[in-house]
Amino acid sequence: MKTGSDATRYQVSRTTWYTGVNYLDSLTPPSSFGSYAQNHRIKWPEFHTWQINDTTLVGFFDEEHNVTGAAPNKIELHPVIYIRVR
């Protein structure tokens, strides 16, 4: 789990990439996390803003921590930065 500050948060692109859950689920997770990953983004998907349907979010990979419903590649989508309710 990422803890502390996100030292590379300002490098996340504000250009939105439109996608679906299947695409994000197909991405390859990092081979290891180590201490650097605790407060830095480490793979290209973590530097993009994603939109799925009417929800805009930022994704990152996380270590295994026995969460029900986790994606097989451990990608998580946090935080929701915009949601359109109809």
N, C-alpha and C positions, 0 to 999 in steps of 0.2 A: 504494500500500500504506500502511496506517496505521502510523505509527511513533510511538515515544515513549509517553507516557501517554494514556489516554483520559479527558479532562477531564469528559466527561458520562456516564461509566459508571454513576454512582449514580442517574441518571435513568431507567435501563432498568426497565420495569415487571416485577415478578415474577409477574404474572398471565399464565398460559400461554395462548397462542392456538393452537388445534389446526388444522392445515392440511396441505396436500400440496405436493409439489415444483412441480406445475403452477401453483398460485396464486402461490408466491414467484417463479417464473420470469416471471409476467405483470406484476410490479410495474415501475413506471417508475424507471429510475436517475436520479441527479442529472444536471443538464446540465453541471456542471463540478465539479471537486473542490477545487482551490485549496489554499492552505496551511491554512486553517481546518479542512478535513476531515481533515488529518493527525492531529489529536488530539481531534476532536469528532465526535459522531454528527450526521448531517446530514439524514436523512429519517425520517419516522415509522416505517418498518419496522425501523429500527435501535434503536428504543426499546422493542421488544417481545421477549418470550421466546416462542419458537416450539416446537411439538412436532409432529414427523412420526413417525408410528407410535410406537415406544417410546423415541425419542431427543429430548431437550430441548436446545435450542441458542439462541444469540443470533446474529442476522444483521447483516451490514453490506454496503454496496456498496463495491466496490474499483475502482481504475483498471485499465485494460487493461495486463496484463503478460505476455502470451503464455503462459498456462498451459493445458495440455491439459485439455479437459473443462470449461472455464469456462462459466458460465451466460451466455446471450446478453445479459442485462441486468446482468451483472457482480455479482450478489448472491452473497455468500459466507456460509457458516454456520459461525461460530466462537464460542467454543469449545463443545464438547459439555459441557453442565453436568450431564447425567444421561443414562444409558442403561440400559435394562432388558434383560438377557440371559435368555432362556428356555431 
